[in-house]
Amino acid sequence: MHKSRALRVTGIFAIFFTVLFIVTIRRSELSLFAQSTPSNTPAAKDQDLIDAYRHVEVASVSDALEQLTGHRMYMSHKMQPIFPAKFAGFALTVKLQKDEGKDPAALNGMLAAIDQGALNSVWVMVVEDGVNIAGMGGLMGTAMSARGYSGAIIDGGVRDLGQLRKIGFPVFAMGVVPSTSVHHYRFAGANVPLVCDAVDVQPGDIISADNDGVVVVPRARAEEVLALAQTLDFQEHSMYGYIEKYKSIQEAVKKFGRL
């Protein structure tokens, strides 16, 4: 009798410790899952931020920047897309300086910068007095595309449009020219502050571009600019139907307070 009772007690303890073990393991798995959830990581937050910028119009971003900072943060009409495009990403800045030497390694730093660029980078290049110099072409664009860059902004020229269009890599530039920077320019730095088409750009700033143009959002103010841009976007899109219905832009402006 005592033996049977002892066996029952032993069985109960075995079940208890088995359940306790399973619960402990499960809690550990949930803890690890919570720690590794993408939304909790800086990289995931950056991705969410860029995805959100890809869904607002550049004009709204520009308006939001002007309202919040009082400064012009958009590039001029001279900065044009080689084909219709919309993208956003983090600025990877690069400088090229004039150098008519024959140093075969003069542009090696530029190539290294390309290969070190991360997903969602935007190549922002200033070519000194380079409106008639192609700062990039098909080879560089192919490498950037393969690495997951969002696009490129060139304060200078671009070439190899056939290849860039074929792979669908978006580029804004000052013009299309067949020239080369090889033997005419030298790499002068990457991830350094730039003035690109009269706009200050810091490494890591958000570049937002579409068919209306290019704007630069200081990284430190990216969230508040986005929030206001989303509000402005919503207001404007709501006004289209209202104007069509009542046939009055004045009434729409009175209602929504947006122009």
C-alpha positions as CSV (number, residue, x, y, z in Angstrom):
1,M,0.0,0.0,0.0
2,H,2.8,2.3,1.0
3,K,4.7,1.3,-2.1
4,S,1.7,2.2,-4.4
5,R,1.3,5.5,-2.6
6,A,5.0,6.3,-3.1
7,L,4.7,5.5,-6.8
8,R,1.8,7.9,-7.1
9,V,3.6,10.7,-5.3
10,T,6.7,10.1,-7.5
11,G,4.5,10.3,-10.6
12,I,3.0,13.5,-9.4
13,F,6.4,15.1,-8.8
14,A,7.6,13.9,-12.2
15,I,4.6,15.5,-13.9
16,F,5.1,18.7,-11.9
17,F,8.8,19.1,-12.8
18,T,8.0,18.2,-16.5
19,V,5.4,21.0,-16.7
20,L,7.8,23.4,-14.9
21,F,10.6,22.6,-17.3
22,I,8.3,23.2,-20.3
23,V,7.0,26.5,-18.9
24,T,10.6,27.7,-18.2
25,I,11.7,26.8,-21.8
26,R,8.7,28.5,-23.3
27,R,9.3,31.7,-21.3
28,S,13.0,31.7,-22.5
29,E,11.8,31.3,-26.1
30,L,9.4,34.2,-25.7
31,S,12.1,36.3,-24.1
32,L,14.5,35.6,-26.9
33,F,11.8,36.2,-29.5
34,A,10.9,39.6,-27.9
35,Q,14.6,40.6,-27.9
36,S,15.0,39.6,-31.6
37,T,11.7,41.1,-32.9
38,P,12.6,43.3,-35.8
39,S,10.5,46.3,-34.6
40,N,12.7,46.5,-31.5
41,T,16.0,46.9,-33.4
42,P,17.5,50.2,-34.7
43,A,17.8,48.7,-38.2
44,A,14.1,47.8,-38.2
45,K,13.1,51.3,-37.0
46,D,15.3,52.8,-39.7
47,Q,13.5,50.6,-42.3
48,D,10.1,51.6,-41.0
49,L,11.1,55.3,-41.2
50,I,12.3,55.0,-44.8
51,D,9.2,53.0,-45.8
52,A,7.0,55.7,-44.4
53,Y,9.0,58.4,-46.3
54,R,8.4,56.4,-49.5
55,H,4.7,56.8,-49.1
56,V,4.6,60.6,-48.8
57,E,5.0,63.1,-51.6
58,V,8.2,65.1,-51.8
59,A,6.2,68.3,-52.0
60,S,4.6,67.6,-48.7
61,V,8.0,66.8,-47.2
62,S,9.4,70.1,-48.5
63,D,6.4,72.0,-47.1
64,A,6.8,70.3,-43.7
65,L,10.5,71.2,-43.6
66,E,9.9,74.8,-44.5
67,Q,7.2,75.1,-41.8
68,L,9.3,73.5,-39.1
69,T,12.7,74.9,-39.9
70,G,12.1,78.1,-41.9
71,H,14.7,77.0,-44.4
72,R,14.7,75.7,-48.0
73,M,15.9,72.1,-48.0
74,Y,15.0,71.2,-51.6
75,M,17.3,71.0,-54.6
76,S,16.8,73.2,-57.7
77,H,15.0,72.4,-60.9
78,K,18.4,71.6,-62.4
79,M,18.4,68.3,-60.5
80,Q,16.5,66.0,-62.8
81,P,15.6,62.3,-62.8
82,I,16.9,60.2,-65.7
83,F,13.5,58.5,-65.7
84,P,10.4,58.9,-63.5
85,A,11.2,57.6,-60.0
86,K,10.3,57.9,-56.3
87,F,12.6,56.8,-53.5
88,A,13.9,57.6,-50.1
89,G,17.0,56.5,-48.2
90,F,19.9,57.6,-46.0
91,A,22.6,59.8,-47.5
92,L,26.0,58.3,-48.2
93,T,28.0,61.4,-49.2
94,V,31.0,61.5,-51.6
95,K,33.2,64.2,-53.0
96,L,35.3,64.3,-56.1
97,Q,37.9,67.0,-56.7
98,K,39.5,68.0,-60.0
99,D,42.8,66.4,-60.7
100,E,44.3,66.1,-64.2
101,G,47.0,63.6,-63.0
102,K,47.4,60.1,-64.2
103,D,47.2,58.4,-60.8
104,P,45.5,55.0,-61.4
105,A,44.4,54.9,-57.8
106,A,42.8,58.3,-57.7
107,L,39.3,57.0,-57.6
108,N,39.8,53.9,-55.6
109,G,38.3,55.5,-52.5
110,M,35.1,56.1,-54.4
111,L,34.9,52.4,-55.4
112,A,35.5,51.4,-51.8
113,A,32.7,53.7,-50.6
114,I,30.3,52.1,-53.0
115,D,31.1,48.6,-51.8
116,Q,30.7,49.7,-48.2
117,G,27.3,51.2,-48.7
118,A,24.4,49.6,-46.8
119,L,20.8,48.8,-47.8
120,N,18.7,51.9,-48.2
121,S,21.7,54.2,-48.9
122,V,21.3,57.1,-51.3
123,W,24.6,57.9,-53.1
124,V,24.9,61.7,-52.9
125,M,27.9,62.9,-54.9
126,V,29.3,66.3,-55.5
127,V,31.6,66.5,-58.6
128,E,33.6,69.8,-58.4
129,D,32.6,71.9,-61.4
130,G,31.2,68.7,-62.9
131,V,28.1,69.7,-64.8
132,N,29.8,68.3,-67.9
133,I,31.4,65.3,-66.2
134,A,29.6,62.0,-65.6
135,G,30.0,61.4,-61.9
136,M,28.6,57.9,-62.4
137,G,27.4,55.5,-65.0
138,G,26.3,51.9,-65.6
139,L,29.0,50.1,-63.7
140,M,28.6,52.1,-60.5
141,G,24.8,52.0,-60.8
142,T,24.8,48.2,-61.2
143,A,27.0,47.9,-58.0
144,M,24.7,50.2,-56.1
145,S,21.6,48.3,-57.2
146,A,23.1,45.0,-56.3
147,R,23.8,46.3,-52.8
148,G,20.3,47.6,-52.3
149,Y,20.8,51.3,-52.6
150,S,17.7,53.3,-53.0
151,G,19.1,55.6,-55.7
152,A,21.7,58.3,-56.4
153,I,21.9,62.1,-56.5
154,I,24.7,63.6,-58.5
155,D,25.7,67.2,-58.5
156,G,27.3,66.6,-61.8
157,G,26.5,64.5,-64.9
158,V,25.5,60.9,-65.5
159,R,25.9,58.5,-68.4
160,D,25.1,55.0,-69.5
161,L,21.3,55.6,-69.3
162,G,20.6,52.4,-71.2
163,Q,22.0,50.3,-68.4
164,L,20.6,52.4,-65.6
165,R,17.1,52.2,-67.1
166,K,17.5,48.5,-67.8
167,I,18.2,47.7,-64.2
168,G,15.7,50.3,-63.0
169,F,18.2,52.2,-60.8
170,P,17.0,55.8,-60.2
171,V,19.4,58.7,-60.6
172,F,18.9,62.4,-60.3
173,A,21.7,64.5,-61.9
174,M,22.4,67.9,-63.5
175,G,22.5,66.4,-67.0
176,V,23.4,63.5,-69.3
177,V,26.9,63.6,-70.7
178,P,29.2,60.9,-72.2
179,S,32.3,62.0,-70.4
180,T,34.3,60.3,-67.6
181,S,35.8,61.4,-64.3
182,V,38.7,58.9,-64.8
183,H,42.1,60.8,-65.1
184,H,40.3,64.1,-64.4
185,Y,39.1,63.7,-60.8
186,R,40.3,62.4,-57.5
187,F,38.3,60.9,-54.6
188,A,38.1,63.6,-51.8
189,G,36.2,61.9,-49.1
190,A,33.1,59.8,-48.2
191,N,30.6,60.3,-45.4
192,V,31.5,64.0,-45.0
193,P,29.3,67.1,-45.0
194,L,28.4,68.3,-48.5
195,V,26.7,71.2,-50.2
196,C,24.8,69.5,-53.0
197,D,23.0,71.8,-55.4
198,A,23.1,74.5,-52.7
199,V,21.6,72.3,-50.0
200,D,23.5,71.1,-47.0
201,V,23.7,67.3,-46.7
202,Q,25.1,65.5,-43.7
203,P,25.9,61.7,-43.8
204,G,22.8,59.8,-42.7
205,D,20.3,62.6,-43.6
206,I,17.2,61.3,-45.3
207,I,17.0,62.0,-49.0
208,S,13.4,62.0,-50.4
209,A,13.0,62.2,-54.2
210,D,10.2,61.9,-56.7
211,N,9.2,63.5,-60.0
212,D,8.8,66.9,-58.2
213,G,12.4,66.9,-57.1
214,V,14.7,66.2,-54.2
215,V,14.6,67.2,-50.5
216,V,17.1,66.7,-47.7
217,V,15.7,65.9,-44.2
218,P,18.1,66.4,-41.3
219,R,18.2,63.0,-39.5
220,A,17.6,64.5,-36.1
221,R,14.2,65.9,-37.2
222,A,13.1,63.1,-39.5
223,E,10.2,61.9,-37.3
224,E,8.6,65.3,-36.8
225,V,9.0,66.2,-40.4
226,L,7.4,62.9,-41.4
227,A,4.5,63.4,-39.1
228,L,3.7,66.8,-40.5
229,A,4.3,65.7,-44.1
230,Q,1.8,62.8,-43.6
231,T,-0.8,65.3,-42.3
232,L,-0.2,67.7,-45.3
233,D,-0.5,64.7,-47.7
234,F,-3.8,63.6,-46.2
235,Q,-5.2,67.1,-46.3
236,E,-4.3,67.6,-49.9
237,H,-5.5,64.3,-51.1
238,S,-8.8,64.9,-49.2
239,M,-9.2,68.2,-51.0
240,Y,-9.2,66.8,-54.5
241,G,-12.6,65.1,-54.2
242,Y,-14.0,68.1,-52.3
243,I,-13.0,70.5,-55.1
244,E,-14.4,68.2,-57.7
245,K,-17.7,68.0,-55.8
246,Y,-18.2,71.6,-55.0
247,K,-16.2,73.1,-57.9
248,S,-14.5,75.6,-55.6
249,I,-10.8,75.6,-54.5
250,Q,-11.6,78.5,-52.1
251,E,-14.2,76.5,-50.2
252,A,-11.7,73.5,-50.0
253,V,-9.0,75.8,-48.6
254,K,-11.4,77.2,-46.0
255,K,-12.3,73.6,-44.9
256,F,-8.9,72.0,-44.9
257,G,-6.6,74.9,-44.4
258,R,-4.1,73.7,-47.0
259,L,-2.9,75.1,-50.2
